[in-house]
């Protein structure tokens, strides 16, 4: 397309000069038309797709090594385990980390030192960066039951219900930023799941006031809260808990700072799904059937199939339609691939289930009499009128010989009478 486009621009620029020649005037019109058609055609053939691109991850600077970073205090109850550094600045009180049965830190403790002060400064910068991003979706409140593609999500008070579930579906470079203008509340027994090769490295929770993680919740991502952060009994965190002006309070938790994260500035892009497999073929009643559905997109799309004939099922894990159809007919099958990025990909298929071909009738055997015919008794020929007994000679020859003798006898009688009259 690029060469055609360049030729078109050349013709437009040279239009006045070319128009002075009678020979070149038609060529000008033709080439200009071809160029316009090529450009318009290429635009028309471009597939519909939507993409969301954000810069990420948010740069935490020196705060990236911390599992816990408090401002006024860090307080722990029970055998909490922090895999990463633990820091406090500008406060001076860290309690509950004297080793088992109290808390254990598998990292360095920075209590009111220069390193902790720098980490708080870097966390403040990261907070500002996260807050400045343009939202992909606004007005978010309840997170339960959502499956979110990479992007920026904002709301007033964000919450995940007790025993709730939030799924983040992406790849290794995918980034999610959640902007809570006030609070973040993660319910007890709730779970955040990250799929598609993405990681907690690139999940950020910017909280305008305070955040809490409920009992036995399984949380993912880095919380940077302006005020305080609380993790209640048995909660686990794959990420970081950072309070900028208040305390971090822990109770028998496991906090593991994310590691192996991509460098700041990595780009995350989401693309709409596309169904890449051909439409499923037709089927026959009672015969085994398989057809595989494939789709692409970022994050990896989820495929659903509706309207299948009785006897056929779709396995969303493998993408295979299989089974044996039981009822003939025409079925309107709809295949949909979605990944949270519009538009969804849809394939409408008229799947015909036909009857099996009838079995061929067996041909009669020469040695087997047709059904309904009687088998002649021994010694009787079935192909002879009257059922003559088999004698070892052909009865047709005997009949012919008898007829011949009869005719000869009649001829002899006639001749004998004529001679008697003459004498």
Helices and strands as residue ranges (DSSP letters): H 2-13, H 15-19, H 22-45, E 51-55, G 61-65, E 66-70, E 73-77, E 81-83, E 85-88, E 93-95, E 104-106, E 109-111, H 114-132, E 147-148, E 151-155, E 158-160, E 165-169, E 176-180, E 184-186, E 191-195, G 200-202, E 203-207, E 211-213, E 218-225, E 229-231, E 236-243, E 247-251, E 254-256, E 267-275, E 283-284, E 288-292, E 295-298, E 302-306, E 312-315, E 320-324, E 329-338, E 345-354, H 395-422
